[in-house]
């Protein structure tokens, strides 16, 4: 799986520097196996319909969308409550 980070996602990584290593680790796992159990990969609804989410930490999520079968665009990173309110 090829992973592309949107500018907004990269900006959030700079905003939350304590997540950098964990996000990198989870994205590597994601690229190897998008259904790796620790990621809790799941489809989103509401304003995020068409997107999916993986867990970065207990409360932080990374939102992405698939483009075809081989490209994932990570578009946002934030806490569960900030993303889904």
N, C-alpha and C positions, 0 to 999 in steps of 0.2 A: 504494500500500500504506500503510495506517495502522499506525503503530508505537506500542505501549504498553509503557512500562517498569515492570516489577514493582518493588515496594519493595526487594526483595533485590538486584535489579540496580542500582538507584540507590545503595544502601548500598555495594555493591562499587565503584562509580565513585568514591565518596568515599574508600574505602580505597585506591584506586589513582589518585590525582589525575593522575599522568603519562599516564594513558590517556584522559583526558577528551576531548581534541581528536581523537585517533585514533578513538575510539569514535563520536563525533559524525559524523566524516567517513564512516566505514563504514556507519553507520545511514542516513545520507542516501543513499549509494550503494545500499544495500539497498532503501530505500523507492522509489527510481527503477527499479531492476531487481534483483530478488532473485537472479538468476543471473549477476550481474556477475562476471567471472572472478576478480578479485583477492579476492573474498569466500570462495572455496572453500566454497560453501554445500553442506552434505551432511547426510543423515539420520544419526541416532545409534542405537545399540543398547544392550543391557544395561539398566541402571537408567534410562537416558535414552530408552528406546524411545518413539516418538511425538513426539520433539523433534528439532530440527535445530540446526546450529551454523554460525557464520561466523567467519572469521579477523578479529581486530582488529589484532594484530601477529603476528610470527613465532611466538610462544608463547602469546599470549592469545586466548581464544575467547569468543564471546558465544553463549549457548544461548537458543533461542526455540522457541515452538510456534505453529503457525498456527491461527487460529480463522476458519473459512470461507476465502474467497479474498482478503479484503481487510484482515485484521487479523493482526498478528504481535505476540505477547506475549514480550518479552525478559525471561527469568527469572533468568539467572545470568551471571556474568562472572568468569573466573579463568584460570589457566594450564592448559595442556593436561593436565599431570600431575595437578593438583589436581581437575579436573573429572572425569577418567576413571579414577580409581583405585578 
